Amino acid sequence: MDVVIEEITSTIRTVDGDALLHPSTLAKLIQAAVAAMEDKLERDKRRKADARVDDDDGREGRDGDAM
């Protein structure tokens, strides 16, 4: 933003200090988010496997997701 006061011209830049993250902090946040998502997907996968009903030969039966 340019500010002009009579004969003085200056450029002023404003920055929201709360919006800036150091690159290493941002990388740690991303790693934590990815790890949490992978953990959730693994829990969902195990929960689905625990709820599946298999036939004696290991194939999924009528109550399973596939046949």
N, C-alpha and C positions, 0 to 999 in steps of 0.2 A: 504494500500500500504506500503510495507516495503522499507525503505531507508537504505542502508548500505554505510557508509563512513569509510573506513579502518576498524577500530575495533569497531566503534560505530554503533549500530543497533537501529532503532526507528520505531515505527508504526505511520503513519500519517493518520488521517481520515479527509476528507474534506466533508463539508456539505453546500448545497445551502440553505442559510438562507431564501430566498424567497419561497422555496418549502415547508417549514414547517409551519403548522398551529397548534395553540393551540387546543386541543380537543373541548373546548367550542366554539371556533370560527368556527370550522368545523361543529359542531352540529347546530349552528345558520344558517350557509350557507345551510345545508341540509334541515332544517326546512323551510327556505325561498323558496328554490327550490320546495319542495313538496307543499307548500301553493300556489305558483304561478301556478303549474301544475293543482292542484285541481280547482283553480279559472278559468283557461282556459277551463278545461273540463266542468265546470258548465256553462260558457258562451256559449260554443259550443252546449251544451244540450238545453239551453234556445233558442238559435238562431234556432236550428233545430225545436223545438216545435213551435216557432213563425211562421216558414215558412210552417208548416204542414197545410193541408186543411182537415178539418173534415166534415163528413156528419152531418145532423141534430141530429142523434142519438149518436153522439160522436165518431163514428167509422171513421177511415181514409178512404177517398174516392180515386178516381182514381189518383189524383195528390199527394197523400200521399205516404209514404214509404212502408206501409204494408196494407193488406186488408184481 
